[in-house]
Amino acid sequence: MIVAMIPAYMGEVKSDGANHHLYFSYPTPVATNMVPANFTAYSMQIPPPYETATIVNITKQQDENFSAIASVPSTSSTIIAASMSLPQQQQQQQERQQQQQQQQQQQQQQQQQQQQQQQQQRLQQRRSVVLADEEARKKYRERRDKNNLAAKKSRSNRREREKMMQRKVDELEKENEALRAQLAIYTQQLDYARKEYERQLSLSYTAQQQGMLLRDNNPTNLIPTTQPPPILYPSFSQQTVT
């Protein structure tokens, strides 16, 4: 249809035989009635008719057409190239995906390593804190045990001292009781001796008084030969207090 319309619009169609491409032998005449009547009023010139077809123009047109055709690939070649480029694109996409996966795996590994390092650091810190706590607790237990042992020793020594003092107090109380008993005996003996001495003194005094009375009443005034009775002193037996 396009080939049938070309002679109607462009004139006669010819071919050079070697190249099957079309070229125009002469330009199509332009009708004068296509230009409006008042076209000159716009101060514009009517374009000149097409140049006559020459051999130089024909060869130039053939070269341009050939270069344009050579530059444009055919559909089969484009399909083959597209079909050949699809696996490459898929491979490139797969490689990109693999690279992305590898990068993600590396990032995940780095994150895991960082997390492990952080966990190890935390564990080390906790262990150091635990060790410090254990050392502090151990020292505290040692000091506590020493203090408890010293307190037990001091309490036992105090109990021993208290017991010893109590024994001494008991012994002294016993000695005091014995001394008080002996003092009571001595006081009784002194009372008895004092009473006996007073009795002997009274007896001797009465005897002397009687002798003096007899001498005064005696006519011979003889000195009486009677002697006063001797004074008797009580004899105390030695008693030992246990």
Helices and strands as residue ranges (DSSP letters): H 2-10, E 13-14, E 23-24, G 32-34, G 39-42, H 55-71, H 75-217
